[in-house]
Amino acid sequence: MPEFTDDELAKIRAAIGKSKAARVLVQAPEGFRTKIQNILDEIAALGVEAVFYAEPCFGACDIPYHTAKDLDCQLIVHIGHADFGVKSEVPVVYVEKFSDADPTPILEREFFKVDGAHKSFGLVSLIQNVKALPKVKSWLEDRGKKAFIGVPPAAKIVKLAQPGQILGCNVGTGKMLESKVDAYLYVGGGRFHPYGLLKNTSKPVFWVDMESGKIFDVTKERENLQKRKLARIGQFRAARNVALAISTKAGQMAFAKSAFDLKKRMEKNGKKVWLLTMDMITPDKLTGLKIEALVNAACPRIEDDLIFSVPIINAADAARELKKE
Ligand code: SF4
């Protein structure tokens, strides 16, 4: 992980100056841990107390303003994600940490793996690599292909900050291009984001992996994701004892909006439903509960990421299933 740049440090200093904070809460994803003490020391050098919020952080949905308030922090420094639109009672400065890594050498070496029949591409990325997309667009256009970068559509629940940026729970900048592209090129690390495209679009998805320097065709994994989801939906329909989980993360509250109504609808459908709330929805927190299914009214990607002892189904899918009955 590269050091923090002068611009990033200046952004943090400016936000601290503007907020006149005497104490700040700093949070960052796992990958930044080895550098986090540098940031804490930089803040301390300003005569400001820094507290590292050492809980895992997977997105800008996770703004711990309740903790900031409890600890009397006047600013949250959120590293590694772009502003998601979360309403926070404590001001937040977002330090996105853009990478300047160039994906074109990977394209030079590996583009032969992309089906030559594809003439037009939708380009998407996670926030760290989003600045590389114009380079990829030029590279493709120089070779006679068409390439498009979606401008973030109006936010429903989750705001996208940059052209071509996608999140696990919002692939809007890719989805909006679906009718005019033959395939997607996702530039970045990890399967989490390209899987979001697989689940929400029908076009082939190629992953330009900035970590391994390879290109992967992940399209065939779409069928497995769909099969697994259909199996879980079938198990949910048969389940009588169900837990409905809501996360306390500030930016995931929007997913929970319909949870109470959904509970009533499930009960009308003959299910016994218990409401649960927790910060992160993880399998260990179901220990001891006698349930046959878990309905998730939080981050919609938990269903792909974690293995639970009972089938997990997203609240939106559960609502859709109940409508059919
Ligand atoms: S809700 Fe889930 S997918 Fe969306 S930003 Fe948060 S952690 Fe990522």
Boltz pocket constraint, residues with backbone or C-beta under 6 A from the ligand:
constraints:
  - pocket:
      binder: B
      contacts: [[A, 58], [A, 59], [A, 60], [A, 61], [A, 62], [A, 167], [A, 168], [A, 169], [A, 170], [A, 251], [A, 252], [A, 298], [A, 299], [A, 300], [A, 301]]
      max_distance: 6.0
